[in-house]
Amino acid sequence: MKRISFLCLLLTALISKSFAQNKLQSASFITFNGYSNNFAEKLGKSEAPTVAFLGGSITNMEGWRALVCNYLTKTYPQTKFKFINAGIPSLGSLPHAFRLQRDVLDSGKIDLLFVESAVNDHVNKTAEQTQRRALEGIIRHTLNKNPKTNIVLMAFADEDKNNDFDNGKIPVEVKVHSDLAEYYHLPFINLALEVDKRIANKEFTWATDFKDLHPAPFGQQLYFNTIKTFLQENQKNTNRKQSVGLPKIIDKFAYTKGQYVNINKAENLNTFSINKNWKPGDGLEARPGFINIPVLESSTRNSGFDLIFKGNAVGIAILSGPDAGMLHYRIDGGEEKTIDLYTQWSASLHLPWYLLLGDQLGGGEHKLSVRTSEYHHPKSTGYTCRIAYFLVNGN
């Protein structure tokens, strides 16, 4: 009996050892289309590099981001880092493109920028063309502001991406990140693929270890380990030749000059007004950065305003709560269109929701005319429109 128990223990140990030896390597999920030389050269010196993190809730939450900051600080104690957390829950590539200037670039010279939007772009059902225009816009906007900024694109995991990989498909959001990283010679960290492959390799399970698209501590550590591998491998290749200058733009309508436009720019207000310090009055939550802020709002049907702007794209960043209505709008007196401001999350949250109203516009000045509808979503309780920012891709 003891001999059988001993053999069982030995067999278990051998199996465990075998699994340990056959674990996949983090480096397999990093594509070095180019190296982050400028950032690497500052490490270990007395310079003060700035590292920014642009993403959604997985970036904002305590986890991989804090682990990266801690790693850099402890590994290079003589280097005085500045870290920018530009992670806001629920936001993907379209919001990132228009908030990049204020939330990241206005903070000064950025040395290393981590960008991720693959999870929220999928959850928010962002069209592929919009994703491509937004991510290309982020890349070109950043590098036009400072050509020495090093950018790293990443794709995080979710269950739908696992299913796509398992069925031999590359998830759209992952391919968008990968394609743009390759074209612009940027590193790409495919954490979505890594999670799927490690699950297939029986290293862990989604349900008991990773648990959610908002990773448990186990998943956060996995993300960090691969990003740390990137930083270490990048540091070994500081002498690699780096591409100079921006290649030709892929899509001339990419949001390369995305910006917020103040709601005070609205004209001809008809029962719309500015609430200088909006906060939820119904007990529901709002996202950080979208509370106690000015909003242009109306809860009355057939309210309206105009916006004169210069650019080839225009949109609105709204707060979509349980009373969100519908809007009718037209650009330059053209065909009137309708858009629903209510989302699947509006009943429980005043969600920051970014809506593109006009795209591929000609250069020069344009006029956006908006009015609230007499109708609303069946689940909505009202006709309200609350605008935090106008979105304009400038000429």
VOVO-836860 format. One line per 2 residues: number of its first residue (from 1); their letters; for each residue x, y, z of C-alpha. Coordinates in nm, 2 decimals. Layout:
NUM> a> X/Y/Z; ...
END
This chain:
1> mk> 0.00/0.00/0.00; 0.28/0.24/0.09
3> ri> 0.46/0.15/-0.23; 0.15/0.23/-0.43
5> sf> 0.12/0.57/-0.25; 0.48/0.64/-0.31
7> lc> 0.44/0.56/-0.69; 0.14/0.79/-0.70
9> ll> 0.33/1.07/-0.54; 0.62/1.02/-0.78
11> lt> 0.40/1.01/-1.08; 0.23/1.33/-0.97
13> al> 0.56/1.50/-0.92; 0.68/1.39/-1.26
15> is> 0.36/1.52/-1.43; 0.39/1.85/-1.24
17> ks> 0.75/1.88/-1.35; 0.66/1.80/-1.70
19> fa> 0.40/2.07/-1.71; 0.65/2.32/-1.55
21> qn> 0.90/2.23/-1.82; 0.65/2.27/-2.10
23> kl> 0.51/2.60/-2.00; 0.50/2.85/-2.28
25> qs> 0.74/3.14/-2.29; 0.62/3.50/-2.25
27> as> 0.85/3.62/-2.52; 0.65/3.41/-2.77
29> fi> 0.37/3.66/-2.75; 0.58/3.98/-2.81
31> tf> 0.64/4.10/-3.16; 0.93/4.34/-3.19
33> ng> 0.84/4.52/-3.51; 1.06/4.79/-3.36
35> ys> 1.24/4.86/-3.04; 1.17/5.13/-2.78
37> nn> 1.53/5.27/-2.80; 1.46/5.62/-2.68
39> fa> 1.30/5.50/-2.36; 1.56/5.23/-2.30
41> ek> 1.85/5.48/-2.33; 1.71/5.68/-2.04
43> lg> 1.69/5.39/-1.80; 1.96/5.39/-1.54
45> ks> 2.03/5.75/-1.59; 1.94/6.06/-1.39
47> ea> 1.69/6.17/-1.65; 1.32/6.16/-1.56
49> pt> 1.12/5.96/-1.82; 0.75/5.97/-1.83
51> va> 0.55/5.65/-1.88; 0.18/5.68/-1.97
53> fl> -0.09/5.41/-1.97; -0.38/5.47/-2.21
55> gg> -0.66/5.22/-2.17; -0.99/5.11/-2.00
57> si> -1.07/4.96/-1.67; -0.81/4.69/-1.69
59> tn> -0.55/4.96/-1.72; -0.71/5.18/-1.45
61> me> -0.76/4.91/-1.19; -0.48/4.81/-0.94
63> gw> -0.29/4.53/-1.11; -0.04/4.50/-1.40
65> ra> 0.00/4.88/-1.43; 0.11/4.92/-1.07
67> lv> 0.33/4.62/-1.10; 0.51/4.77/-1.40
69> cn> 0.55/5.10/-1.22; 0.69/4.92/-0.91
71> yl> 0.93/4.71/-1.13; 1.07/5.01/-1.31
73> tk> 1.12/5.21/-0.99; 1.30/4.93/-0.81
75> ty> 1.50/4.81/-1.11; 1.63/5.17/-1.19
77> pq> 1.64/5.34/-0.85; 1.85/5.63/-0.98
79> tk> 1.58/5.71/-1.24; 1.30/5.94/-1.13
81> fk> 1.00/5.82/-1.32; 0.67/6.01/-1.38
83> fi> 0.37/5.78/-1.44; 0.04/5.88/-1.59
85> na> -0.26/5.66/-1.54; -0.49/5.75/-1.83
87> gi> -0.71/5.44/-1.78; -1.08/5.51/-1.77
89> ps> -1.33/5.22/-1.74; -1.55/5.15/-2.04
91> lg> -1.35/5.35/-2.29; -1.19/5.21/-2.61
93> sl> -1.00/5.34/-2.91; -1.25/5.60/-3.02
95> ph> -1.26/5.78/-2.69; -0.88/5.74/-2.65
97> af> -0.82/5.92/-2.98; -1.02/6.23/-2.87
99> rl> -0.90/6.24/-2.51; -0.53/6.17/-2.59
101> qr> -0.44/6.53/-2.60; -0.59/6.63/-2.27
103> dv> -0.53/6.31/-2.07; -0.18/6.23/-2.19
105> ld> 0.00/6.47/-2.43; -0.09/6.79/-2.23
107> sg> 0.12/6.64/-1.94; 0.44/6.71/-2.13
109> ki> 0.69/6.50/-2.32; 0.59/6.13/-2.31
111> dl> 0.88/5.87/-2.33; 0.68/5.55/-2.33
113> lf> 0.31/5.50/-2.40; 0.12/5.17/-2.35
115> ve> -0.20/5.16/-2.55; -0.48/4.90/-2.52
117> sa> -0.84/4.90/-2.64; -0.91/4.55/-2.77
119> vn> -1.15/4.45/-2.49; -1.37/4.76/-2.48
121> dh> -1.37/4.79/-2.86; -1.53/4.45/-2.86
123> vn> -1.77/4.51/-2.57; -1.87/4.85/-2.72
125> kt> -1.91/4.70/-3.07; -1.68/4.96/-3.22
127> ae> -1.67/4.92/-3.60; -1.34/4.80/-3.74
129> qt> -1.29/5.10/-3.96; -1.34/5.33/-3.65
131> qr> -1.09/5.12/-3.46; -0.83/5.16/-3.73
133> ra> -0.89/5.53/-3.77; -0.87/5.58/-3.39
135> le> -0.56/5.37/-3.33; -0.38/5.52/-3.63
137> gi> -0.48/5.86/-3.51; -0.34/5.79/-3.16
139> ir> -0.01/5.67/-3.31; 0.04/5.96/-3.55
141> ht> -0.09/6.23/-3.31; 0.16/6.11/-3.04
143> ln> 0.45/6.09/-3.28; 0.37/6.42/-3.44
145> kn> 0.38/6.58/-3.10; 0.70/6.40/-3.00
147> pk> 0.88/6.18/-3.26; 1.09/6.03/-2.98
149> tn> 0.79/5.88/-2.79; 0.80/5.50/-2.79
151> iv> 0.46/5.34/-2.82; 0.36/4.98/-2.73
153> lm> 0.03/4.83/-2.85; -0.13/4.56/-2.64
155> af> -0.44/4.34/-2.67; -0.59/4.20/-2.35
157> ad> -0.81/3.89/-2.32; -1.18/3.81/-2.30
159> ed> -1.38/3.50/-2.35; -1.50/3.59/-2.70
161> kn> -1.14/3.62/-2.81; -1.06/3.28/-2.66
163> nd> -1.35/3.14/-2.86; -1.22/3.31/-3.18
165> fd> -0.87/3.17/-3.13; -1.01/2.82/-3.05
167> ng> -1.20/2.83/-3.38; -0.90/2.94/-3.58
169> ki> -1.00/3.30/-3.61; -0.80/3.61/-3.52
171> pv> -1.03/3.85/-3.33; -1.09/4.17/-3.52
173> ev> -0.96/4.39/-3.24; -0.64/4.19/-3.21
175> kv> -0.58/4.21/-3.58; -0.63/4.58/-3.58
177> hs> -0.37/4.63/-3.31; -0.13/4.39/-3.47
179> dl> -0.16/4.54/-3.82; -0.10/4.89/-3.70
181> ae> 0.19/4.79/-3.48; 0.35/4.62/-3.78
183> yy> 0.30/4.91/-4.02; 0.43/5.17/-3.77
185> hl> 0.72/4.94/-3.65; 0.59/4.93/-3.29
187> pf> 0.61/4.65/-3.04; 0.29/4.45/-3.00
189> in> 0.22/4.24/-2.69; -0.06/3.98/-2.77
191> la> -0.18/3.90/-2.42; -0.51/3.78/-2.56
193> le> -0.34/3.51/-2.75; -0.11/3.42/-2.46
195> vd> -0.41/3.36/-2.23; -0.58/3.14/-2.48
197> kr> -0.26/2.94/-2.56; -0.17/2.89/-2.19
199> ia> -0.52/2.77/-2.12; -0.49/2.52/-2.41
201> nk> -0.16/2.42/-2.27; -0.34/2.33/-1.94
203> ef> -0.13/2.58/-1.74; -0.45/2.73/-1.58
205> tw> -0.82/2.78/-1.65; -1.02/3.08/-1.72
207> at> -1.30/3.00/-1.47; -1.08/2.92/-1.17
209> df> -0.76/3.12/-1.22; -0.81/3.41/-1.47
211> kd> -1.18/3.44/-1.38; -1.29/3.75/-1.58
213> lh> -1.18/3.99/-1.85; -1.10/4.20/-1.54
215> pa> -0.82/3.96/-1.44; -0.79/3.82/-1.09
217> pf> -0.45/3.88/-0.93; -0.33/3.57/-1.11
219> gq> -0.41/3.72/-1.44; -0.27/4.06/-1.35
221> ql> 0.06/3.89/-1.26; 0.06/3.71/-1.60
223> yf> 0.01/4.03/-1.78; 0.29/4.19/-1.58
225> nt> 0.53/3.90/-1.64; 0.50/3.94/-2.02
227> ik> 0.53/4.32/-2.01; 0.83/4.28/-1.79
229> tf> 0.98/4.04/-2.04; 0.92/4.30/-2.31
231> lq> 1.10/4.57/-2.10; 1.39/4.33/-2.03
233> en> 1.43/4.22/-2.40; 1.39/4.57/-2.52
235> qk> 1.68/4.68/-2.29; 1.91/4.42/-2.44
237> nt> 1.85/4.57/-2.79; 1.92/4.94/-2.74
239> nr> 2.17/4.93/-3.03; 1.91/4.80/-3.28
241> kq> 1.84/5.04/-3.57; 1.52/5.23/-3.53
243> sv> 1.30/5.35/-3.81; 1.31/5.72/-3.86
245> gl> 1.00/5.93/-3.95; 0.64/5.84/-4.00
247> pk> 0.54/5.62/-4.30; 0.26/5.74/-4.53
249> ii> -0.08/5.75/-4.35; -0.30/5.45/-4.42
251> dk> -0.64/5.63/-4.39; -0.65/6.00/-4.45
253> fa> -0.95/6.02/-4.23; -0.77/5.88/-3.92
255> yt> -0.83/6.08/-3.61; -0.47/6.23/-3.60
257> kg> -0.58/6.56/-3.44; -0.86/6.43/-3.21
259> qy> -0.94/6.67/-2.94; -1.21/6.77/-2.69
261> vn> -1.40/7.09/-2.77; -1.56/7.28/-2.48
263> in> -1.93/7.26/-2.44; -1.93/7.64/-2.41
265> ka> -1.88/7.65/-2.79; -2.25/7.55/-2.84
267> en> -2.47/7.82/-2.99; -2.84/7.90/-3.03
269> ln> -2.93/7.71/-2.72; -3.30/7.62/-2.70
271> tf> -3.38/7.49/-2.35; -3.03/7.34/-2.33
273> si> -2.82/7.48/-2.05; -2.48/7.42/-1.89
275> nk> -2.48/7.25/-1.55; -2.15/7.37/-1.41
277> nw> -2.11/7.09/-1.16; -2.31/6.79/-1.27
279> kp> -2.33/6.48/-1.05; -2.59/6.20/-1.04
281> gd> -2.90/6.28/-0.85; -3.05/5.93/-0.86
283> gl> -2.80/5.74/-0.65; -2.63/5.57/-0.95
285> ea> -2.26/5.57/-1.01; -2.06/5.77/-1.27
287> rp> -1.71/5.70/-1.39; -1.40/5.88/-1.24
289> gf> -1.34/6.20/-1.42; -1.71/6.23/-1.53
291> in> -1.86/6.36/-1.21; -1.86/6.71/-1.07
293> ip> -1.79/6.84/-1.42; -1.98/7.09/-1.65
295> vl> -2.23/6.93/-1.89; -2.45/7.07/-2.15
297> es> -2.79/6.92/-2.08; -3.16/6.91/-2.15
299> st> -3.44/6.68/-2.04; -3.70/6.84/-2.27
301> rn> -3.82/6.72/-2.60; -3.73/6.92/-2.91
303> sg> -3.45/7.11/-2.73; -3.17/7.21/-2.96
305> fd> -2.83/7.38/-3.02; -2.57/7.44/-3.30
307> li> -2.20/7.38/-3.30; -1.96/7.55/-3.55
309> fk> -1.64/7.35/-3.58; -1.34/7.30/-3.81
311> gn> -1.24/6.94/-3.88; -1.33/6.63/-4.08
313> av> -1.50/6.44/-3.79; -1.73/6.54/-3.51
315> gi> -1.90/6.37/-3.22; -2.01/6.39/-2.86
317> ai> -1.91/6.24/-2.53; -2.23/6.20/-2.33
319> ls> -2.33/6.07/-1.99; -2.58/5.80/-2.07
321> gp> -2.80/5.72/-1.76; -3.15/5.57/-1.72
323> da> -3.32/5.88/-1.86; -3.11/5.90/-2.18
325> gm> -3.32/5.99/-2.48; -3.26/6.01/-2.85
327> lh> -3.11/6.29/-3.07; -3.18/6.41/-3.42
329> yr> -2.89/6.58/-3.59; -2.77/6.71/-3.92
331> id> -2.44/6.85/-4.05; -2.43/7.15/-4.28
333> gg> -2.80/7.13/-4.34; -2.78/6.78/-4.48
335> ee> -3.00/6.48/-4.41; -3.13/6.45/-4.06
337> kt> -3.02/6.14/-3.87; -3.12/5.99/-3.54
339> id> -2.91/5.83/-3.27; -3.01/5.66/-2.95
341> ly> -2.83/5.77/-2.64; -2.94/5.48/-2.42
343> tq> -2.70/5.18/-2.38; -2.74/4.84/-2.23
345> ws> -2.56/4.97/-1.92; -2.76/5.29/-1.88
347> as> -3.01/5.16/-1.63; -2.74/5.11/-1.36
349> lh> -2.47/5.36/-1.45; -2.42/5.71/-1.59
351> lp> -2.19/5.58/-1.86; -1.94/5.80/-2.05
353> wy> -2.04/5.71/-2.41; -1.86/5.85/-2.71
355> ll> -2.07/5.89/-3.03; -1.93/5.98/-3.37
357> lg> -2.19/6.19/-3.55; -2.00/6.29/-3.87
359> dq> -1.70/6.14/-4.04; -1.51/6.19/-4.37
361> lg> -1.61/6.55/-4.38; -1.44/6.80/-4.62
363> gg> -1.19/7.04/-4.48; -1.29/7.38/-4.34
365> eh> -1.58/7.50/-4.12; -1.90/7.29/-4.06
367> kl> -2.22/7.33/-3.86; -2.37/7.06/-3.64
369> sv> -2.73/7.11/-3.55; -2.89/6.89/-3.28
371> rt> -3.23/6.85/-3.12; -3.37/6.61/-2.87
373> se> -3.63/6.36/-2.99; -3.99/6.31/-2.90
375> yh> -3.91/5.94/-2.86; -3.68/5.74/-2.64
377> hp> -3.57/5.38/-2.60; -3.84/5.16/-2.45
379> ks> -3.63/5.11/-2.13; -3.54/5.47/-2.09
381> tg> -3.72/5.69/-1.84; -3.68/6.02/-2.02
383> yt> -3.55/6.23/-2.31; -3.23/6.36/-2.15
385> cr> -2.91/6.45/-2.33; -2.60/6.53/-2.12
387> ia> -2.29/6.63/-2.31; -1.95/6.64/-2.14
389> yf> -1.74/6.72/-2.44; -1.77/6.77/-2.81
391> lv> -1.53/6.56/-3.02; -1.36/6.72/-3.32
393> ng> -1.08/6.58/-3.54; -0.92/6.91/-3.64
395> n> -0.79/7.00/-3.98
END
